[in-house]
Amino acid sequence: MAGHDLSSDGNGNGTLKFTQDWFSHNIPTWTKLLSSLRGKRSVHALEIGVFEGRSTCWLLENVLTGDGATVDCIDTFAGAMEHDKLDLSSLQACFESNVAAWRDRVNVHVGMSAAILPTLSGPYDLLYIDGSHTARDVLVDIVLAWRLAADDAILIFDDYAWPMYPDQPWFQPKLAVDSFLACFAGWYEVLHVGYQVAIRKSAQFSSPANAAKKTLATSASGREVCAFSSFGGQEITYKIEIPQKREFR
């Protein structure tokens, strides 16, 4: 892969090589979200979709620093349809080079996430879903990852506000994330909603009245819109467009 940007890995281990930066804008949010995991012993992370490893390296340098901390990384290293103009012939080699300084903490699984996730046992304290952007693939990734999440684990869903394919929502992660959150309401706490969505898995079900409070309103398109607020009365809300009217009980 030609034309790499260079940056120090912060550990005196030379340089990290990247051609793309789709991650750095998340660092302020991640720093806050993951502060409780930083330096903690035996924190286990799962990352679905790693590309060149920007997020992986950041986690290894800033969060997965305690004894026994590890990350399991899943990627085909073949890219997706939005990468059709990129030369990915050395993508896996680039990733392997970037994580080399922490190789004893990294487990790499090459292949389709839908095939690999059922073979993993977890549990994971942090799960980052950033693989395929197609809604059906994202939904499968989230559901399979959910069973691997420890109680109180943090799950981060990337590209919730991805602007590509605005007229084809089945090509966007948002449809999958919204569907999952609607189906699993009461089993998570919403931590962050923006370009990404972050939740914490609840050890026990909390009724919608006490957890993910639901209110109904009508959108301009005439569809029902379900607004969720997070646990503990925290004022984080977002909207889900539902194709047909229904009642939440």
C-alpha positions in Angstrom: 0.0 0.0 0.0 1.7 3.2 -1.1 1.6 6.7 0.2 1.4 5.8 3.9 1.1 8.5 6.5 3.6 8.0 9.4 3.2 8.4 13.1 4.9 7.3 16.2 3.4 4.4 18.2 4.2 6.2 21.4 6.3 3.4 22.7 9.6 4.0 21.0 8.8 1.2 18.5 9.3 3.2 15.3 6.4 4.2 13.2 2.8 3.2 12.5 1.8 3.3 8.8 -1.6 4.3 7.7 -3.2 5.5 4.4 -6.7 6.3 5.9 -7.9 7.9 9.1 -11.5 7.1 9.8 -10.9 6.8 13.6 -9.2 9.8 15.1 -12.3 11.9 15.4 -13.6 9.3 17.9 -10.7 9.6 20.3 -12.2 12.3 22.6 -15.4 10.2 23.0 -13.5 6.9 23.5 -11.2 8.5 26.0 -14.2 9.3 28.2 -16.2 6.1 27.5 -13.4 3.7 28.2 -11.7 5.4 31.1 -12.8 2.7 33.5 -11.1 0.0 31.5 -7.8 1.8 31.1 -4.9 -0.1 32.7 -7.3 -2.7 34.2 -6.1 -6.3 34.4 -7.3 -8.9 32.0 -9.5 -6.6 29.9 -10.5 -8.5 26.8 -11.7 -6.6 23.7 -13.2 -7.8 20.4 -12.9 -5.7 17.2 -14.9 -6.6 14.1 -13.3 -4.9 11.2 -9.7 -3.5 11.8 -8.5 -2.4 8.4 -5.0 -1.0 9.0 -5.4 -1.0 12.7 -5.7 2.6 13.8 -8.3 1.9 16.4 -6.6 -1.3 17.4 -3.3 0.5 18.0 -5.0 3.3 19.9 -6.7 0.7 22.2 -3.4 -1.1 22.8 -1.6 2.1 23.7 -4.3 3.8 25.7 -6.7 1.3 27.1 -5.5 -2.3 26.9 -2.4 -1.6 29.0 -3.1 -3.7 32.1 -1.6 -7.2 32.7 -3.3 -9.8 30.6 -5.3 -7.4 28.5 -5.9 -8.7 24.9 -7.8 -7.9 21.8 -9.3 -10.4 19.3 -9.4 -8.8 15.8 -11.6 -10.1 12.9 -11.2 -9.0 9.3 -11.2 -10.5 5.8 -8.6 -7.9 4.8 -10.4 -7.8 1.5 -12.3 -4.6 2.1 -15.9 -3.8 1.2 -17.8 -2.2 -1.7 -16.9 1.3 -0.5 -13.2 0.3 -0.8 -13.3 -0.6 -4.4 -10.9 2.2 -5.4 -8.3 1.3 -2.8 -5.3 -1.0 -3.3 -5.7 -3.5 -0.5 -3.1 -6.0 -1.7 -1.0 -5.5 1.4 -3.7 -4.6 3.9 -3.2 -7.5 6.2 0.6 -7.0 6.1 0.1 -3.4 7.0 -2.1 -4.3 9.9 0.3 -6.9 11.2 3.2 -4.5 11.0 1.2 -1.8 12.9 0.4 -4.1 15.8 3.7 -5.8 15.9 4.9 -4.0 19.1 1.9 -5.5 21.0 1.7 -8.8 19.1 1.5 -10.9 22.3 -1.8 -9.1 23.1 -3.4 -9.4 19.7 -5.2 -12.5 18.3 -6.0 -12.1 14.6 -8.9 -14.0 13.0 -8.9 -13.8 9.2 -12.3 -14.4 7.5 -15.9 -13.5 7.6 -17.2 -12.4 11.0 -20.4 -14.4 10.7 -18.3 -17.6 10.5 -15.7 -16.6 13.1 -17.9 -15.1 15.9 -19.7 -18.4 16.7 -16.3 -20.0 17.3 -15.2 -17.5 20.0 -16.1 -18.0 23.6 -15.5 -14.5 25.2 -16.5 -13.0 27.4 -15.4 -9.6 26.2 -15.4 -6.3 28.2 -15.3 -4.1 25.1 -16.7 -4.9 21.7 -16.3 -2.7 18.6 -18.4 -3.5 15.6 -17.0 -1.9 12.5 -17.1 -4.5 9.8 -19.4 -4.6 6.8 -21.7 -1.6 6.5 -24.5 -3.5 4.9 -27.4 -3.5 7.4 -28.0 -7.3 7.3 -24.3 -8.0 8.0 -24.1 -5.4 10.8 -27.2 -6.9 12.5 -25.7 -10.4 12.4 -22.4 -9.0 13.8 -24.2 -7.3 16.6 -26.4 -10.2 17.6 -23.4 -12.7 17.5 -21.2 -10.3 19.4 -23.9 -9.7 22.0 -23.7 -13.3 23.3 -19.9 -12.8 23.7 -20.3 -9.6 25.8 -19.7 -9.8 29.5 -22.1 -8.3 31.9 -21.5 -4.5 31.9 -19.5 -4.8 28.7 -19.3 -1.7 26.5 -20.4 -2.2 22.8 -19.6 0.5 20.2 -21.3 0.5 16.9 -19.4 2.5 14.2 -20.8 4.6 11.3 -24.3 5.0 12.8 -24.5 8.4 11.0 -22.6 7.2 7.9 -23.8 9.5 5.1 -23.3 7.1 2.1 -26.3 5.5 0.3 -28.9 7.9 1.9 -31.7 6.5 -0.3 -30.7 2.8 0.4 -30.8 2.3 4.2 -30.2 -1.4 3.8 -26.6 -0.4 2.9 -26.2 1.5 6.1 -25.4 0.4 9.6 -28.0 2.6 11.1 -30.9 0.3 10.2 -29.2 -2.6 11.9 -28.3 -0.7 15.0 -31.8 0.7 15.4 -33.4 -2.7 14.9 -31.1 -4.3 17.5 -31.8 -1.5 20.1 -35.5 -1.8 19.6 -35.4 -5.6 20.0 -33.1 -5.5 23.1 -34.6 -2.5 24.9 -34.2 -3.0 28.6 -31.0 -5.0 28.3 -28.6 -2.1 27.8 -27.7 1.5 28.8 -27.1 4.1 26.2 -23.8 5.7 26.8 -23.3 7.8 23.6 -25.2 8.7 20.4 -23.4 10.6 17.6 -21.6 9.3 14.6 -21.2 6.2 16.7 -23.5 4.6 19.2 -22.2 3.1 22.5 -24.1 1.0 25.0 -23.4 -0.9 28.1 -24.8 -4.4 28.4 -27.0 -4.8 31.5 -26.6 -7.8 33.7 -30.4 -7.9 34.3 -33.4 -6.8 32.3 -34.7 -3.4 33.3 -38.3 -2.5 32.4 -38.6 0.2 29.7 -40.1 2.5 32.2 -36.9 2.4 34.2 -34.3 1.8 31.5 -34.8 2.7 27.9 -37.9 4.9 28.2 -40.0 5.0 25.1 -42.1 7.8 23.8 -44.0 8.0 20.6 -44.3 10.9 18.2 -45.2 11.3 14.5 -42.6 12.2 12.0 -43.1 14.5 9.0 -43.3 11.4 6.8 -46.2 10.0 8.8 -44.1 7.2 10.3 -44.0 6.5 14.0 -40.8 7.6 15.7 -39.6 5.9 18.8 -37.3 8.1 21.0 -35.1 6.2 23.5 -33.5 7.8 26.5 -30.8 6.2 28.5 -30.7 4.6 31.9 -30.9 6.6 35.0 -32.8 9.5 33.4 -29.8 10.7 31.5 -31.0 12.9 28.7 -29.6 11.2 25.6 -32.3 10.6 23.0 -32.4 9.6 19.4 -35.0 8.6 17.0 -35.9 5.4 15.2 -38.2 5.4 12.2 -40.5 2.4 12.2 -42.1 1.4 8.8 -45.5 0.5 10.3 -47.3 1.8 13.4 -47.0 -0.4 16.4 -47.4 -0.2 20.1 -44.6 -0.8 22.6 -45.7 -2.5 25.8 
